[in-house]
Amino acid sequence: MKPYIRKAKYYETDQMGIIHHSNYIRWMEEARIDILDQLGYPYRRFEEMGYMSPVLHAECEYRKSIKFDDEVKIVVSLQEFGKVKFTLRYDIYNMSEGGGLSAFGTTTHCFLNKDGRPVMINKEMKEFSDTMQKLI
């Protein structure tokens, strides 16, 4: 899978001239959507199948600041995959500053059906379950 590449935007900076911490969570979402697209599962496909995928947990640890116009590379990997929920890890590198790790984080998700009930991913979404193993 290809990493997600983006440039830090000016409007994402804070008063100190660095990227505001809340934007890293947004970037993780962008990278998640991108990796699912690469796997053949654009989010719209889940919606058409009658599923929603809420975020159950999100966290990010910040190591080194990113500034406006820095090129960022986000590598997404599968940290955990269970019957009902899964966790993705995001390693965020600042390519404009030598490619060092600037932040890392995780998000945990599940799937809900049209009735809002949890989905057994390994049974109801077997093809997706098998596909996700490519991220290990």
VOTOR-939502 format. One record per atom (N, C-alpha, C): residue in one letter; atom name; y, z, x. Coordinates in nm, 3 decimals, always signed. Atoms other than C-alpha are relative to their C-alpha. Example, Ala and Ser with C-alpha at 12.3 -4.5 7.8 and 13.67 -1.06 7.14 Angstrom:
<atoms>
   type   atom         y         z         x
      A      N    -0.119    +0.000    +0.089
      A     CA    -0.450    +0.780    +1.230
      A      C    +0.120    +0.000    +0.090
      S      N    -0.119    -0.006    -0.082
      S     CA    -0.106    +0.714    +1.367
      S      C    +0.109    +0.073    -0.077
</atoms>
This chain:
<atoms>
   type   atom         y         z         x
      M      N    -0.117    +0.000    +0.083
      M     CA    +0.000    +0.000    +0.000
      M      C    +0.125    +0.000    +0.089
      K      N    -0.125    +0.006    -0.074
      K     CA    +0.348    -0.080    +0.117
      K      C    +0.086    +0.122    -0.033
      P      N    -0.092    -0.110    +0.029
      P     CA    +0.594    +0.206    +0.155
      P      C    +0.120    -0.051    -0.080
      Y      N    -0.120    +0.033    +0.078
      Y     CA    +0.901    +0.213    -0.069
      Y      C    +0.120    +0.011    +0.094
      I      N    -0.116    +0.003    -0.088
      I     CA    +1.217    +0.115    +0.120
      I      C    +0.126    -0.010    -0.087
      R      N    -0.129    +0.006    +0.071
      R     CA    +1.574    +0.174    -0.002
      R      C    +0.111    +0.043    +0.094
      K      N    -0.119    -0.045    -0.073
      K     CA    +1.927    +0.229    +0.127
      K      C    +0.066    +0.111    -0.079
      A      N    -0.072    -0.110    +0.064
      A     CA    +2.111    +0.551    +0.054
      A      C    +0.135    -0.052    -0.048
      K      N    -0.123    +0.048    +0.063
      K     CA    +2.401    +0.479    -0.181
      K      C    +0.113    +0.101    +0.017
      Y      N    -0.117    -0.086    -0.015
      Y     CA    +2.753    +0.616    -0.148
      Y      C    +0.009    +0.103    -0.113
      Y      N    -0.013    -0.092    +0.114
      Y     CA    +2.750    +0.767    -0.498
      Y      C    -0.104    +0.112    +0.003
      E      N    +0.102    -0.104    -0.011
      E     CA    +2.444    +0.972    -0.398
      E      C    +0.040    +0.113    +0.096
      T      N    -0.043    -0.101    -0.096
      T     CA    +2.640    +1.169    -0.139
      T      C    +0.072    +0.115    -0.070
      D      N    -0.073    -0.116    +0.052
      D     CA    +2.793    +1.511    -0.191
      D      C    +0.131    +0.017    +0.079
      Q      N    -0.129    -0.023    -0.064
      Q     CA    +3.121    +1.659    -0.070
      Q      C    -0.011    +0.009    +0.153
      M      N    +0.020    -0.009    -0.144
      M     CA    +2.970    +1.708    +0.277
      M      C    -0.033    -0.135    +0.063
      G      N    +0.028    +0.133    -0.052
      G     CA    +2.898    +1.335    +0.308
      G      C    -0.147    -0.028    +0.023
      I      N    +0.144    +0.022    -0.012
      I     CA    +2.520    +1.371    +0.294
      I      C    -0.058    -0.021    -0.140
      I      N    +0.064    +0.025    +0.129
      I     CA    +2.277    +1.275    +0.021
      I      C    -0.025    +0.133    -0.070
      H      N    +0.019    -0.122    +0.079
      H     CA    +2.277    +1.540    -0.252
      H      C    -0.149    +0.024    -0.022
      H      N    +0.143    -0.035    +0.006
      H     CA    +1.946    +1.724    -0.271
      H      C    -0.070    -0.051    -0.127
      S      N    +0.065    +0.043    +0.125
      S     CA    +1.882    +1.620    -0.634
      S      C    -0.047    -0.145    +0.007
      N      N    +0.037    +0.141    -0.007
      N     CA    +1.860    +1.254    -0.535
      N      C    -0.137    -0.023    +0.063
      Y      N    +0.132    +0.016    -0.060
      Y     CA    +1.543    +1.308    -0.333
      Y      C    -0.108    -0.003    -0.109
      I      N    +0.095    +0.000    +0.111
      I     CA    +1.357    +1.384    -0.657
      I      C    +0.005    -0.136    -0.071
      R      N    -0.013    +0.135    +0.060
      R     CA    +1.495    +1.059    -0.803
      R      C    -0.069    -0.104    +0.087
      W      N    +0.063    +0.095    -0.091
      W     CA    +1.381    +0.870    -0.494
      W      C    -0.152    +0.010    -0.009
      M      N    +0.145    -0.017    +0.014
      M     CA    +1.034    +1.018    -0.533
      M      C    -0.048    -0.072    -0.126
      E      N    +0.037    +0.071    +0.123
      E     CA    +1.026    +0.884    -0.889
      E      C    +0.003    -0.152    +0.022
      E      N    -0.006    +0.143    -0.030
      E     CA    +1.137    +0.540    -0.770
      E      C    -0.123    -0.044    +0.080
      A      N    +0.116    +0.032    -0.083
      A     CA    +0.862    +0.543    -0.507
      A      C    -0.129    +0.005    -0.081
      R      N    +0.120    -0.013    +0.086
      R     CA    +0.603    +0.657    -0.765
      R      C    -0.013    -0.123    -0.090
      I      N    +0.002    +0.118    +0.086
      I     CA    +0.698    +0.374    -1.002
      I      C    -0.039    -0.123    +0.082
      D      N    +0.030    +0.113    -0.087
      D     CA    +0.683    +0.127    -0.711
      D      C    -0.149    -0.003    +0.038
      I      N    +0.141    -0.002    -0.043
      I     CA    +0.337    +0.239    -0.593
      I      C    -0.092    -0.030    -0.119
      L      N    +0.080    +0.032    +0.118
      L     CA    +0.201    +0.226    -0.949
      L      C    +0.006    -0.150    -0.031
      D      N    -0.014    +0.146    +0.016
      D     CA    +0.339    -0.130    -0.978
      D      C    -0.093    -0.072    +0.098
      Q      N    +0.085    +0.062    -0.101
      Q     CA    +0.160    -0.219    -0.653
      Q      C    -0.147    +0.011    -0.036
      L      N    +0.140    -0.022    +0.039
      L     CA    -0.164    -0.078    -0.794
      L      C    -0.037    -0.074    -0.128
      G      N    +0.027    +0.072    +0.124
      G     CA    -0.130    -0.291    -1.107
      G      C    +0.017    +0.085    -0.125
      Y      N    -0.023    -0.090    +0.113
      Y     CA    -0.022    -0.004    -1.331
      Y      C    +0.148    +0.030    -0.017
      P      N    -0.140    -0.031    +0.028
      P     CA    +0.346    -0.045    -1.414
      P      C    +0.007    +0.100    -0.115
      Y      N    -0.010    -0.107    +0.100
      Y     CA    +0.465    +0.246    -1.627
      Y      C    -0.007    -0.055    -0.142
      R      N    +0.003    +0.063    +0.132
      R     CA    +0.512    +0.011    -1.922
      R      C    -0.144    -0.019    -0.049
      R      N    +0.141    +0.018    +0.037
      R     CA    +0.135    -0.054    -1.914
      R      C    -0.056    +0.128    -0.061
      F      N    +0.047    -0.128    +0.056
      F     CA    +0.066    +0.317    -1.973
      F      C    +0.054    +0.017    -0.142
      E      N    -0.060    -0.013    +0.133
      E     CA    +0.307    +0.316    -2.265
      E      C    -0.069    -0.091    -0.100
      E      N    +0.069    +0.094    +0.088
      E     CA    +0.137    +0.008    -2.413
      E      C    -0.142    +0.049    -0.032
      M      N    +0.133    -0.057    +0.023
      M     CA    -0.198    +0.190    -2.376
      M      C    +0.009    +0.126    -0.086
      G      N    -0.017    -0.118    +0.084
      G     CA    -0.050    +0.479    -2.573
      G      C    +0.007    +0.131    +0.077
      Y      N    -0.006    -0.120    -0.083
      Y     CA    -0.008    +0.723    -2.283
      Y      C    +0.141    +0.026    +0.050
      M      N    -0.122    -0.043    -0.068
      M     CA    +0.285    +0.919    -2.146
      M      C    -0.045    +0.085    +0.118
      S      N    +0.037    -0.077    -0.119
      S     CA    +0.285    +1.084    -1.805
      S      C    +0.115    +0.092    +0.041
      P      N    -0.108    -0.093    -0.036
      P     CA    +0.512    +1.388    -1.786
      P      C    -0.018    +0.058    +0.141
      V      N    +0.003    -0.073    -0.127
      V     CA    +0.602    +1.560    -1.461
      V      C    -0.024    +0.147    -0.034
      L      N    +0.032    -0.140    +0.022
      L     CA    +0.440    +1.903    -1.460
      L      C    +0.065    +0.090    +0.105
      H      N    -0.057    -0.079    -0.110
      H     CA    +0.581    +2.015    -1.126
      H      C    +0.060    -0.097    +0.102
      A      N    -0.062    +0.079    -0.107
      A     CA    +0.816    +1.876    -0.860
      A      C    +0.059    +0.095    +0.102
      E      N    -0.063    -0.080    -0.106
      E     CA    +0.921    +2.016    -0.526
      E      C    +0.032    -0.089    +0.118
      C      N    -0.041    +0.076    -0.117
      C     CA    +1.090    +1.894    -0.214
      C      C    +0.047    +0.096    +0.108
      E      N    -0.047    -0.078    -0.115
      E     CA    +1.141    +2.042    +0.131
      E      C    +0.083    -0.093    +0.088
      Y      N    -0.096    +0.081    -0.073
      Y     CA    +1.440    +1.913    +0.323
      Y      C    -0.001    +0.039    +0.147
      R      N    +0.006    -0.024    -0.144
      R     CA    +1.421    +1.876    +0.700
      R      C    +0.125    -0.045    +0.073
      K      N    -0.115    +0.057    -0.071
      K     CA    +1.706    +1.653    +0.815
      K      C    +0.080    -0.085    -0.098
      S      N    -0.089    +0.069    +0.095
      S     CA    +2.005    +1.513    +0.625
      S      C    -0.009    -0.152    +0.011
      I      N    -0.013    +0.145    +0.009
      I     CA    +2.032    +1.153    +0.514
      I      C    +0.142    -0.027    -0.046
      K      N    -0.139    +0.033    +0.033
      K     CA    +2.374    +0.990    +0.493
      K      C    +0.009    -0.137    -0.067
      F      N    -0.027    +0.129    +0.062
      F     CA    +2.527    +0.697    +0.310
      F      C    -0.041    -0.115    +0.091
      D      N    +0.041    +0.125    -0.063
      D     CA    +2.380    +0.359    +0.406
      D      C    -0.119    +0.013    +0.093
      D      N    +0.122    -0.014    -0.078
      D     CA    +2.083    +0.505    +0.593
      D      C    -0.114    -0.068    -0.074
      E      N    +0.119    +0.060    +0.060
      E     CA    +1.761    +0.312    +0.534
      E      C    -0.109    +0.105    -0.006
      V      N    +0.100    -0.103    +0.024
      V     CA    +1.492    +0.534    +0.388
      V      C    -0.133    -0.066    -0.032
      K      N    +0.136    +0.046    +0.029
      K     CA    +1.116    +0.474    +0.385
      K      C    -0.074    +0.118    -0.062
      I      N    +0.076    -0.105    +0.068
      I     CA    +0.904    +0.672    +0.140
      I      C    -0.146    -0.043    -0.008
      V      N    +0.144    +0.026    +0.002
      V     CA    +0.528    +0.684    +0.188
      V      C    -0.062    +0.093    -0.104
      V      N    +0.063    -0.076    +0.109
      V     CA    +0.334    +0.792    -0.120
      V      C    -0.149    +0.009    +0.026
      S      N    +0.145    -0.017    -0.014
      S     CA    -0.015    +0.938    -0.095
      S      C    -0.051    +0.092    -0.110
      L      N    +0.063    -0.084    +0.101
      L     CA    -0.256    +1.101    -0.334
      L      C    -0.044    +0.130    +0.065
      Q      N    +0.034    -0.130    -0.058
      Q     CA    -0.280    +1.471    -0.256
      Q      C    -0.117    +0.064    -0.074
      E      N    +0.105    -0.061    +0.082
      E     CA    -0.504    +1.579    -0.543
      E      C    -0.021    -0.084    -0.125
      F      N    +0.029    +0.074    +0.122
      F     CA    -0.679    +1.405    -0.831
      F      C    -0.110    +0.071    -0.076
      G      N    +0.096    -0.073    +0.081
      G     CA    -0.849    +1.608    -1.102
      G      C    -0.032    -0.073    -0.129
      K      N    +0.039    +0.059    +0.129
      K     CA    -0.989    +1.544    -1.447
      K      C    +0.118    -0.019    -0.093
      V      N    -0.113    +0.003    +0.093
      V     CA    -0.657    +1.609    -1.622
      V      C    +0.133    -0.025    +0.070
      K      N    -0.128    +0.016    -0.069
      K     CA    -0.383    +1.606    -1.359
      K      C    -0.021    -0.049    +0.142
      F      N    +0.003    +0.047    -0.138
      F     CA    -0.297    +1.458    -1.023
      F      C    +0.132    +0.032    +0.067
      T      N    -0.118    -0.032    -0.080
      T     CA    -0.052    +1.533    -0.743
      T      C    +0.020    -0.108    +0.105
      L      N    -0.039    +0.098    -0.102
      L     CA    +0.130    +1.279    -0.529
      L      C    +0.089    +0.068    +0.103
      R      N    -0.085    -0.049    -0.109
      R     CA    +0.291    +1.352    -0.194
      R      C    +0.091    -0.114    +0.043
      Y      N    -0.100    +0.097    -0.043
      Y     CA    +0.604    +1.178    -0.072
      Y      C    +0.053    +0.044    +0.136
      D      N    -0.058    -0.025    -0.132
      D     CA    +0.700    +1.162    +0.296
      D      C    +0.119    -0.093    +0.013
      I      N    -0.125    +0.075    +0.000
      I     CA    +1.063    +1.052    +0.328
      I      C    +0.054    -0.006    +0.143
      Y      N    -0.041    +0.024    -0.138
      Y     CA    +1.165    +0.900    +0.662
      Y      C    +0.136    -0.068    +0.003
      N      N    -0.131    +0.064    -0.019
      N     CA    +1.515    +0.808    +0.779
      N      C    -0.015    -0.102    +0.112
      M      N    +0.022    +0.107    -0.098
      M     CA    +1.465    +0.473    +0.949
      M      C    +0.126    -0.029    +0.082
      S      N    -0.125    +0.021    -0.073
      S     CA    +1.832    +0.461    +1.053
      S      C    +0.022    +0.104    +0.109
      E      N    -0.012    -0.107    -0.099
      E     CA    +1.789    +0.777    +1.256
      E      C    -0.129    +0.015    +0.080
      G      N    +0.120    -0.003    -0.084
      G     CA    +1.476    +0.684    +1.451
      G      C    -0.130    +0.017    -0.076
      G      N    +0.122    -0.007    +0.079
      G     CA    +1.226    +0.712    +1.166
      G      C    -0.059    +0.138    -0.016
      G      N    +0.052    -0.136    +0.012
      G     CA    +1.192    +1.088    +1.170
      G      C    -0.013    +0.045    -0.146
      L      N    +0.022    -0.055    +0.134
      L     CA    +1.070    +1.284    +0.869
      L      C    +0.123    +0.080    -0.042
      S      N    -0.120    -0.068    +0.052
      S     CA    +1.375    +1.390    +0.666
      S      C    -0.033    +0.098    -0.110
      A      N    +0.038    -0.087    +0.111
      A     CA    +1.200    +1.544    +0.367
      A      C    -0.142    -0.037    -0.042
      F      N    +0.128    +0.031    +0.062
      F     CA    +0.866    +1.569    +0.194
      F      C    -0.009    +0.080    -0.129
      G      N    +0.011    -0.069    +0.127
      G     CA    +0.766    +1.667    -0.154
      G      C    -0.123    -0.043    -0.076
      T      N    +0.112    +0.034    +0.087
      T     CA    +0.513    +1.652    -0.431
      T      C    +0.046    -0.002    -0.146
      T      N    -0.014    -0.007    +0.146
      T     CA    +0.500    +1.581    -0.801
      T      C    -0.141    +0.006    -0.058
      T      N    +0.128    -0.011    +0.070
      T     CA    +0.217    +1.676    -1.034
      T      C    +0.019    -0.055    -0.140
      H      N    -0.007    +0.069    +0.128
      H     CA    +0.144    +1.473    -1.347
      H      C    -0.130    +0.014    -0.077
      C      N    +0.117    +0.016    +0.085
      C     CA    -0.093    +1.448    -1.638
      C      C    +0.030    -0.118    -0.090
      F      N    -0.024    +0.099    +0.104
      F     CA    -0.133    +1.199    -1.919
      F      C    -0.020    +0.065    -0.134
      L      N    +0.011    -0.046    +0.138
      L     CA    -0.079    +1.271    -2.284
      L      C    -0.023    -0.122    -0.087
      N      N    +0.020    +0.111    +0.094
      N     CA    -0.205    +1.054    -2.570
      N      C    +0.111    +0.001    -0.104
      K      N    -0.105    +0.014    +0.103
      K     CA    +0.001    +0.952    -2.875
      K      C    +0.023    +0.129    -0.077
      D      N    -0.011    -0.127    +0.072
      D     CA    -0.069    +1.292    -3.033
      D      C    +0.052    +0.113    +0.088
      G      N    -0.051    -0.100    -0.092
      G     CA    +0.064    +1.474    -2.728
      G      C    -0.110    +0.087    +0.060
      R      N    +0.113    -0.076    -0.055
      R     CA    -0.282    +1.594    -2.623
      R      C    -0.035    -0.052    +0.139
      P      N    +0.038    +0.043    -0.135
      P     CA    -0.396    +1.589    -2.259
      P      C    -0.117    -0.098    -0.002
      V      N    +0.102    +0.103    -0.014
      V     CA    -0.613    +1.296    -2.153
      V      C    -0.092    +0.037    +0.116
      M      N    +0.096    -0.016    -0.109
      M     CA    -0.931    +1.333    -1.949
      M      C    +0.002    -0.131    +0.079
      I      N    -0.025    +0.122    -0.075
      I     CA    -0.832    +1.080    -1.684
      I      C    -0.131    -0.065    +0.046
      N      N    +0.124    +0.055    -0.055
      N     CA    -1.179    +1.040    -1.532
      N      C    -0.089    -0.063    -0.107
      K      N    +0.080    +0.058    +0.108
      K     CA    -1.326    +0.950    -1.875
      K      C    +0.077    -0.106    -0.078
      E      N    -0.077    +0.090    +0.085
      E     CA    -1.052    +0.788    -2.085
      E      C    +0.074    -0.107    +0.080
      M      N    -0.075    +0.094    -0.084
      M     CA    -0.882    +0.612    -1.793
      M      C    -0.077    -0.026    +0.129
      K      N    +0.090    +0.013    -0.115
      K     CA    -1.177    +0.542    -1.562
      K      C    +0.051    -0.104    +0.101
      E      N    -0.049    +0.105    -0.090
      E     CA    -1.032    +0.217    -1.419
      E      C    +0.119    +0.051    +0.082
      F      N    -0.115    -0.056    -0.070
      F     CA    -0.705    +0.392    -1.333
      F      C    -0.046    +0.106    +0.100
      S      N    +0.053    -0.104    -0.088
      S     CA    -0.897    +0.686    -1.186
      S      C    -0.057    -0.062    +0.128
      D      N    +0.058    +0.068    -0.116
      D     CA    -1.090    +0.452    -0.959
      D      C    +0.108    -0.063    +0.088
      T      N    -0.109    +0.065    -0.073
      T     CA    -0.772    +0.266    -0.861
      T      C    +0.079    +0.102    +0.082
      M      N    -0.078    -0.103    -0.069
      M     CA    -0.592    +0.587    -0.766
      M      C    -0.065    +0.046    +0.130
      Q      N    +0.069    -0.040    -0.121
      Q     CA    -0.856    +0.660    -0.505
      Q      C    +0.046    -0.081    +0.122
      K      N    -0.053    +0.083    -0.110
      K     CA    -0.693    +0.381    -0.297
      K      C    +0.114    +0.069    +0.072
      L      N    -0.114    -0.069    -0.061
      L     CA    -0.407    +0.619    -0.225
      L      C    -0.043    +0.113    +0.093
      I      N    +0.048    -0.111    -0.085
      I     CA    -0.625    +0.869    -0.041
      I      C    +0.006    -0.041    +0.146
</atoms>
